Amino acid sequence: MQRNDITDDLAKLAFDFFYSFSRFEFALKECGYLKSKKPGAKAKPNWGEFVEKWEDRYAISEAGRALLEENPATQVIAACGDLDFVAVDFAEGNSDLQQVVDLVNIVRNNLFHGGKHGGKGWDDPKRMMTLLPIVITLLGELAEFSEIDGDYLGIY
């Protein structure tokens, strides 16, 4: 996506998305979902632990189904060594929560890192205007469902 393709509405939506995503990861860390609990280790959110704790109790929402239906592509290394985007193919047995969390992180990665060329529409502004509100809604739902919304919504 070129800078001149970013409308004011998309810029605001991207900010709201990054704000929501960063608040969610903050809440994960505050609530003890950490990749390492070793003193001195970097505090990194552990999405896997979050999924493991909640996946049996998660009932997919309308926003979750919408995100699965949109199925944002993930960036991979193609056979020729170039970067490419492909549809996500979930392993059999992945829970709904695992799939939703994976796609939330893919949207974040695509928007933040993305591909600067050959994107096959992964960063189409209209598509981003569809995906970002879904993920923002979903993050709020996940925070409430998992009872980390106090930190997610808290003012510090």
Buried (B, 14 or more C-beta within 10 A) or exposed (E): BEEEEBEEEBEEBBEEBBEBBEBBBBBBBBBEBBBEEEEEEEEEBBBEBBBBEBBEEBEBBEBBEBBBEBBBBBBEEEEEEEBBBEEBEBEEEBBBBBBBBBBBBBBBEBBEEBBEEEBEEBBBBEBBBEBBBBBBBBBBBBBEBBEBBEBBEEEE
